[in-house]
């Protein structure tokens, strides 16, 4: 179980309706070490292949279901993007 899960999204920042570039989560594991994980949802270049919306949703839900408390950076901006 994750005590506290922090979520952040990176966007182009131009408009709430513009694509999310990546979703990041951070939490402290059982040993007390901070773990950072992210998933690429919008960048497509020679190093990155974006996942589908369904894959991103499944990935994020996997973390949220394990968390006792979920917090996020600038959620008033990010939630409409995540709901979309």
C-alpha positions as CSV (number, residue, x, y, z in Angstrom):
1,X,0.0,0.0,0.0
2,X,1.2,3.5,-0.9
3,X,0.6,6.0,1.9
4,X,0.8,9.2,-0.2
5,X,0.9,9.3,-4.0
6,X,1.8,12.5,-5.8
7,X,0.6,13.0,-9.3
8,X,1.7,15.6,-11.9
9,X,1.2,16.1,-15.6
10,X,3.3,17.9,-18.1
11,X,1.4,19.7,-20.8
12,X,2.2,22.2,-23.5
13,X,0.7,24.8,-21.1
14,X,-1.0,26.6,-23.9
15,X,-4.6,25.6,-23.2
16,X,-6.4,23.2,-20.9
17,X,-7.6,21.2,-23.9
18,X,-4.1,20.7,-25.4
19,X,-2.5,17.2,-25.0
20,X,-0.8,15.9,-22.0
21,X,2.9,15.1,-22.7
22,X,3.5,12.9,-19.7
23,X,2.1,11.8,-16.4
24,X,4.3,11.4,-13.4
25,X,3.8,9.8,-10.0
26,X,6.0,9.8,-6.9
27,X,5.7,7.9,-3.6
28,X,7.8,6.5,-0.8
29,X,8.2,2.7,-0.8
30,X,8.4,0.4,2.2
31,X,12.1,1.0,2.6
32,X,11.4,4.8,2.7
33,X,13.0,5.5,-0.7
34,X,11.3,7.9,-3.0
35,X,10.2,6.3,-6.2
36,X,9.4,8.3,-9.3
37,X,7.7,6.9,-12.4
38,X,6.3,8.5,-15.5
39,X,4.5,7.5,-18.7
40,X,4.8,9.2,-22.0
41,X,1.5,10.2,-23.5
42,X,2.2,12.8,-26.1
43,X,5.9,13.0,-27.1
44,X,6.8,11.2,-30.3
45,X,10.4,11.3,-31.3
46,X,13.3,8.9,-31.8
47,X,13.5,8.2,-28.1
48,X,9.8,8.2,-27.1
49,X,6.7,6.5,-28.3
50,X,3.5,7.7,-26.6
51,X,1.0,5.2,-25.1
52,X,-2.7,5.2,-25.8
53,X,-5.2,7.0,-23.6
54,X,-6.4,3.5,-22.4
55,X,-2.9,2.5,-21.5
56,X,-2.3,5.7,-19.6
57,X,-5.6,5.4,-17.7
58,X,-4.8,1.8,-16.7
59,X,-1.3,2.7,-15.6
60,X,-2.5,5.7,-13.5
61,X,-5.4,3.7,-12.0
62,X,-2.9,1.0,-10.9
63,X,-1.1,3.5,-8.7
64,X,-4.3,5.3,-7.5
65,X,-5.8,2.0,-6.3
66,X,-2.8,1.3,-4.2
67,X,-2.8,4.7,-2.5
68,X,-4.3,5.8,0.7
69,X,-4.1,9.5,-0.2
70,X,-3.6,11.1,-3.6
71,X,-2.3,14.6,-4.1
72,X,-1.4,16.5,-7.2
73,X,0.4,19.6,-8.4
74,X,-1.9,22.2,-9.9
75,X,-4.9,19.8,-10.1
76,X,-7.4,22.5,-11.0
77,X,-5.6,22.7,-14.4
78,X,-4.7,19.0,-14.7
79,X,-8.1,17.4,-13.8
80,X,-9.9,18.5,-17.0
81,X,-7.1,17.1,-19.1
82,X,-7.1,13.8,-17.1
83,X,-10.8,13.5,-17.4
84,X,-10.7,14.0,-21.2
